[in-house]
Amino acid sequence: MNREVLVNDLQRQQATGWDIIVIGGGATGLGIAVDAVTRGYKTVLLEQSDFSKGTSSRSTKLAHGGVRYLAQGDILLVTEALHERGRMLRNAPHLTANQEFIIPVYTLWDVLLYTVGLKFYDLLAGRLSMGKSYFIRRETVLKRLPLIKPDGLKGGVVYHDGQFDDARMALALARACIEKGGISLNYFRVNDLLKNESGRITGVRALDVESGCEYDLRAKLVINATGVFADEILRMDDPMARPTIRPSQGVHIVLDNTFLQSNSAIMIPKTDDGRVLFAIPW
């Protein structure tokens, strides 16, 4: 990924323009760019900082089907996510892994609920399943998770989900876009949107942060994939636009691996304040 070559390509194609300009080099923007360029569209992606610097590098490192959404009854979402999980692990085995999870259960109702629920999770995954879920006895849970609370423990339910390196996955997508004929450039900040006489967006004005050069780049379609910063781009189009993004927050705490003392991850489906809690080896 020689940046100078990519900038020269950008300058060379500036006169003819592009089919699609994607603003934002996180997981969503990079995924869109790869999708677009492999469909034959002339595509350029611009990221103002490092690829995947924001939300996309602060993930739980999981390629999962959404166990918690199953409890909410969103079966279509879970099915789609499970199939995407399978494709992701198949297409990028060097960046992904199969991770075993254990749900510790402390009531007989939870034993039934999670055993049945995760069997349904396996069923929705179909041929892309990563391994069957199953119940394990109390003694086995304590052996695999030596620091788990033993009082009242009935056993555990084991299931499998995917784990991946989010930052390296972002770079792999950026490279894939370039290899397929697209342009992916970071440290290119979009400062304004270009419009025609009727007010339709026709491109972007972008600054190469490294050289200080500014470019007017034309495209048939501009996609705002800036995540929690999407409203900043929206206000370039309409300064009076109402906010559309309401960020939510999760917390990731990184501890020494002696804290877990296990190769199995722990999943607590419901805490006292209604959150989902994971403890995952990394």
N, C-alpha and C positions, 0 to 999 in steps of 0.2 A: 504494500500500500504506500507507494511513493507519492507524497503530498504534492510535490512540485509538478509531477506528471498529471495529477488529477486537476490541479489548478489550471494548467495549460489546456487540458481538455475542456474545462469549464469556459475558458476564454474563447477557445476555438468554436464552441457550439453556441456561444452567446448570441450570435446574429440570428440563428435559426430557431432558438428556443427549445423548450422541452414539452413533453406531454404532461408530466407531473413533477411538481416540486413538493418535497416533504420537509416540513419544518419540525425538527426534533429528532435527536439520535438516541432515543431510549428504545426499550423493547418494542413498543407499538410502532414508532416511526421506522425503525429498521425492518421490522416485519412487513410493514406496508411497502417499503422500498423494494425488498426482495420479491414480494408478490407482484408488484407492478412491473419490474424489469423482466421477470421471467414470463410475463404475459406479452412482452414485446413493446412496452411503453418506454419512451425515452425518459429516464428518471434521474433526478438529482436530489440528494438528501443533504440538508444543512443542519449542523449542530453547533451551538454557540460555545460549548466547552468540550470536555471529554465525552466520548460515546458512553452512554449508560451511567453518567455521573450522578444523576438524580435518583428518583424512586427506583429505577430499574437495577441499581447496584445495592439497594437496601432491602432486598427481598428476603424471604425465609428460605431461599435456595431450594424451593420445592417445585417440581413439575407434577402437580396433583390434579385429581379429578374433582375435588371439592366435596369432601365427605360432609362438611357442615351444611352445604346447600342441599344435600340429600334429606337432611332432617327438616328443611324448610319446604320440601316437596317440589323443588325445581329440578325435575328429572331430566328435562331436555338439556338444561345447562350442564348437568353432571355428565350426561352421555357424551355431549360434544367435547367437554374438557377431558374426559377419559380417553377418547379417541385421539385428541390432539396430544395428550401425554404419551400415548403409545407411539405416535409418529415421531415425536420429538426424541424419544429414547432410541428409536430405530435409526433416525437420520443422523444423530450426533452421539454415538456411543462413547466417544472420547471425552465428552463434556457432561455425561449423565451417568447416573447409577441407580440401582434398585435399593431402596431403603426400607428396612423393616420397622414398623411401628407397633407399639403395644398400647392398648387402652386398658388401664387397670380398672377393674370393676369391683364395687363394694356392696352391691345389692343384687339379689336374684333377678330383679326386674331389669337392671342394666345388663346383666349377662344375656338375657333373652333379647333385649332391644338391640344391643350392638352386634351380637352374633348374627341375627336376622338381617339387620341393616347392612352390614358389611358383606354378607352373602349376596345381597341385592346389588351392592357396589361392584362386586366381582362379575355378576351377571351382565351389568350394563357395559363393562369393559370389553366383554366378548373375547375375540381372538387376541386382543391387545392387552389382556390381563397380565399383570406382573407377578402373580402368585396368588394362590387361594388364601382367604382368611380362615382362621380357625381359633377355637377356644383353647386356652392353656390353663392348667391348674395353678393354684396359689404358690406351690413350691417352685414351679417353673418360672413364674413371674419374679419371685424373689431372687432366683438364681440369675436371671437375665438382667434384672434391675435391682441391684443389691441395696440401693438407697431409697427404694420406694417405701411409703408408709405401710407397715404390715398390718396394723390394727383394722380388723373388719374386712380385710382383703379376701374376696371370693375367688379371684383368678384374673385373667386378662384375655382380651381379644386381639389377635395378631392380624395385621393387614399390611399391604405393600403399596408404596407410592414412589414417585421418582424424585431424585435429587439432582441438582445441576449447578454448574458454575455460571452465575448470571453474567458477570463481567466478560468472561471469555466467550460466552454465547453471543453477547452483543458484538464483539469484535469479529466473530465468525460470520455473523449476518452482514456486517459492514463489508467484509471481504467478499462474501458471496454476491452482494449487490454489484461490486466493482468487477468481479470476474464475469458476471453476466452482461456487462456493458454499461452499467449505471455509474453514477458518481456519488460517493459518500465522502463528505468533507466535514471535519470538526474544526472548531475555532473559526466558524463562519456564522456571524450573528446577524439575524434578520432584524433590521431597524425600521422597515416600513413595507407597506404593501403597495403595489402598482395597480392602477385602475385605468380603464378606458373612459371614453366620454360619457357612457351610460352608467358609470359607477361600478361596472363589473370588475372583479379582481383578475388581473392578467399576469401577475408575477410578484416578485419581491425585490426589495433593495437590501442587499446584504454586504456586510463588512468583513473582509478577511482580517481577523484580529492580529495575525502574525505580520502581515505586510502593510496593513493600513489601507489597502486598496478597497474601493467600494464598487459593487457590481449591480447593474440592473438586469435581472434575470426574468425572462418571460416564460410562461407556461399556460397550457390550456386549463390546468387544474392545480390549485394550491391546497395542500392538506396540512391542517394544524394538528400536529401530534406531539404537543409540548406538555401533555399531562397536566399536572397541577398548575402550570403556568399558562394554560390555554387562554385564559381571559386577557392576558397581556397582548397576545396576538389579536384576539377578538376586538380589543379596543383600538388597535391600529386601523381596523375596518370601520368601527363605529365607536367613537370616544364615549358615547352615552350608553353603550350596551350594558345591560344588567349582568352581574356575575352569573356564570353558569356552573362553575366548579365549586364544590364544597368539600375540601380535603378531609379525609378521615385519617386517623392515626393508629398505628400499631407500634409496639415497642419490641426491639430486639436487644437482648443483653448477651454479650459474649463473655463466656467464662472459660477458665481452664478446663480441659476435658476430664480432669480428675473429679469434677463436680458430678458428672453423670456416671462415670465408671461403667459404660456399656456401649456396645455397638448398635443397640436397638434405640430407636427414638420413642419418646413418650408423647401421647396425645391425650389431653384432658378436654373432652368435648364441651364441658360447661363448668365455669367457675362461679363463685358466689356473686360476682357482678355481671355474669352473662357472657364473659369472653371465652374464646377458645385459646388454650394454652398448649404450646409445643415445647419440648426439650429435645434438641436434635444434635447428634454428633456431627461435627464438621471438621 
